[in-house]
Amino acid sequence: MERTLRWVPLVWPTMLLGIFFAVPFAIMVAVSLFHRQPGGFFEPGFELTHYRRFITPFFLERLGVTIGIAAAAAGAALAIAVPFTYLLTRARRRTQVAWLIVILSVLSLSEVIVGFGWSVLLSRTAGISNLLVALGLLEQPRPWYPSLYGMVTGLVYVTLPYAVLLLYPRFSRFDRQLLEAAETMGASAPRRFVTVFLPVMRPALIAALIMMFVFVLGAYVIPQVLGRSQHWTLAVLITDQALFQSNIPFAAAMAIFLLAVSLVLVWLVVRLTRRRGA
Amino acid sequence: MTGLALEGIGKRFGEITALADVDLAIPDGSFVCFLGPSGCGKTTLLRIVAGLEQPTAGRVLIGDEDVTGVPTSRRGVGMVFQSLALFPHLDVGENIAYSLRIRGVPKPERDARVEELLELVRLSGYQGRHISQLSGGQRQRVAIARALATQPRLFLLDEPLSALDAKLREEMQVELRLLQQRLGVTTIMVTHDRREAMTIADFVVVMGDQRVQQVGAPLEIYRRPRNRFVADFMGDCNLLEAEPAGEGAVLLAGARYPLPGFVEANGGTVTVSVRPEGVLLAPAGMGEDGRGIGTVTFLKDLGDTLEAYIELDGAAIMALAPQEARARLAQGDRVRVSFAPDALHALED
């Protein structure tokens, strides 16, 4: 009796997971194997056509570009978030709270608003370049979007808050005596940061990096708004196939492929950066 | 030669005074304890010596060199922190070799020095162990070895033993003292445990109320405290109000007791201190009465010690009675109270 009762609290979460995750995912897997009816919908079947179609130079290149962009944006966001969060945890309590509120409010903006906001900021007619011209730093205003840099800028902007919020609790619990100990042992401030702070915080840095990478992998509004078509990520192509080409089975196959590849990458990162001994 | 000198050190955090007017000279090669209750400023003083905190007044001299403005990383001190602050991402050998690596010592030399240091703290062969695999006492030893790696001019310890259990702590105290004597390095340890200070130190700096209260050899401070604070902090102590009775004597509860060297300063009463073991009890004869006779109000028998609480003309006195007194001492007994030679000591305030 008691043994069976122990499972009762698990019923509700299991049911939710089943209904909202497992079942839709299973449907997607099934659909990716179905037969597509040209110009219409799809009918049950079993064929690997869609996967085969994906393994062609064009789509593999898209996959490469997607991963490259996700890695670049995640890396750039981390490179900004680490020093920022480090300085934030050293600031006074009130300053810390104020910054965290600002960061949280950035999170409340939708990706669409952020995308169009940056498209204005990067535009030739009303963008930042006009400001630089006024300051005498540029000859004439330039259009900075659509471009790869504009797109990565937008992606960094949306992921940065997540990075800071992920790093903040870990950084603020860091034992400062470790840095003081390194100081008594002759290490200069930059040396202390590199040889003590970063290695001790490595698990937190890797966790943040993976989270941001996966987050950017799924971004599709910002690449569409700020990037050129050759920079469009797989997510954009999936949307395109599903909504505009009405090729749901192929979209499903691409989504599953993307999921598998990102899982493998995450596994690889965890594997390669595992700390010895610990 | 002085190992460390502090001249007029003061420290304020805004409106709060953390330290005031600290003057101190520590001979080279000695073991000094900063002793005091929490919040007395002893850790702040140690951090000022290390350079982790800047004094708002005064100068710090290490081996006659003024280091007040010199950053911690160039002061040549080795420090053991309260949390030990061992690097969790490095193994034992790498922890100890950290300062050597910073200095660019080549690997073969580093390895040889690590081996030497591990032998010194009796952890030979532990180079490759991870910090999380060590016991509390072993971590302690690694922290000590790490702080000594570059042969510092000053060896600083901030309550390093407070996290250990009582038995291990006493073992480490003796070991630390023997190690320091062998190396001859000028050492300062912060502690709030007077027994620890008395076990280890050549000199004790008693701190209280953001100031240095007394500096001296442990026994000297124990027997001849300068004021009430020191007398109380250094263990159980009887503080009695006495009347001056000419040169070299005081009147206590009506009886005259010799107090060699006592000179009446400004009249009025004087506070004298006497440790429980300095109080001598003798059975009072039948009908004997008057001066120097007290009553046993309570007996606390702890097996290894026998504490007798005496009421002597309105004053409460605690005495440490010898073991053989157990048979002939009972609550309510009348006893003659006297003091061992040199046990009475007049406080300055």
Interface residues (C-beta under 8 A of the other chain):
Chain A: D175 Q177 L178 E180 A181 A182 E183 T184 M185 G186 A187 S188 R191 T195 V196 P199 V200 R202 R275 G277 A278
Chain B: A50 L52 P71 T72 S73 R74 R75 V77 G78 M79 F81 Q82 S83 A85 F87 P88 H89 D91 Y98 S99 I102 R103 H130 S132 R146 A147 A149 T150 L156
